């Protein structure tokens, strides 16, 4: 079992426009509405790849049926803590020319009782799981140290914890040395304090994180692919999509693929191959944050993986 802490559930609206012109009235050409948030994206893709997965997140009275039905259809065991407020709403506005604008809702302010209920469900899930993922933003009401505290809890159970967050939540979590830390290009730039704009800089960043004690740091670089380090060296994987339709959630699908590979004890080079295939499968799909198994399988042979640095310079700390 894999447990995903995706506390900040959202309602995603994917809107197609001819062109986005600030200050003008727009007519929507097409619109899809999905349960969303990074945790939802990760969990449903893990399930699509054939692993048992449970998701701990929020739900409100208005959207309970929508979220629970979708998670059930996707094979995700959903532990939804119902809140008095309303789930946040996120919009992705895609123009006919391919340009994408995202608007992320702030979300509800949780009461202490609601926070406690999420943490209780999380601990129950972590206790019965082999792998735990902390994914996405924290709802208002949680301190920025929450992921660090949960990563320590998982480590205390002798289990692997994968963290995908941003800002101070990621910085605090990194200090606990989780098994995996997965920042994207913007997040790693913020974490290291300078722009990470090319593969050379990303390689230096994953090496530094590995030397600090993170067993498998991974940096996703968009169209440049992904870099990751472990005791076998530093690896790079990439695949250029033939048709990009929707990149929202591709990083989450990448994380799902990596988590499944780790759960199956696959070496890093194969984990990266699966992760990249999942990310590209999402980018070529219309739906936000979901990689279908058939698409992933078709893309796997096309992913290019290479070792860019030998283990002699990376091997300094144990894998756990």
Secondary structure by P-SEA (a helix, b strand, c coil): cbbbccccccbbbbbbbccccccbbbbbcbbbbccccaaaaaaaaaaaacccbbbbbccccccaaaaaaaaaaaccccbbbbbccccbbbbbbbcccbbbbbbbbbcccccaaaaaaaaaaaaaaaaaccbbbbccccccccccaaaaaaaaaaaaacbbbbbbbccaaaaaaaaacccbbbbcaaaaaaaaccccccaaaaaaaaaaaaaacccbbbbbccccbbbbbccccbbbbbbbbcccccccaaaaaaaaaaaaaaaacccaaaaaaaaaaaaaaaaaccccccccaaaaaaacccbbbbbccccccccccccc
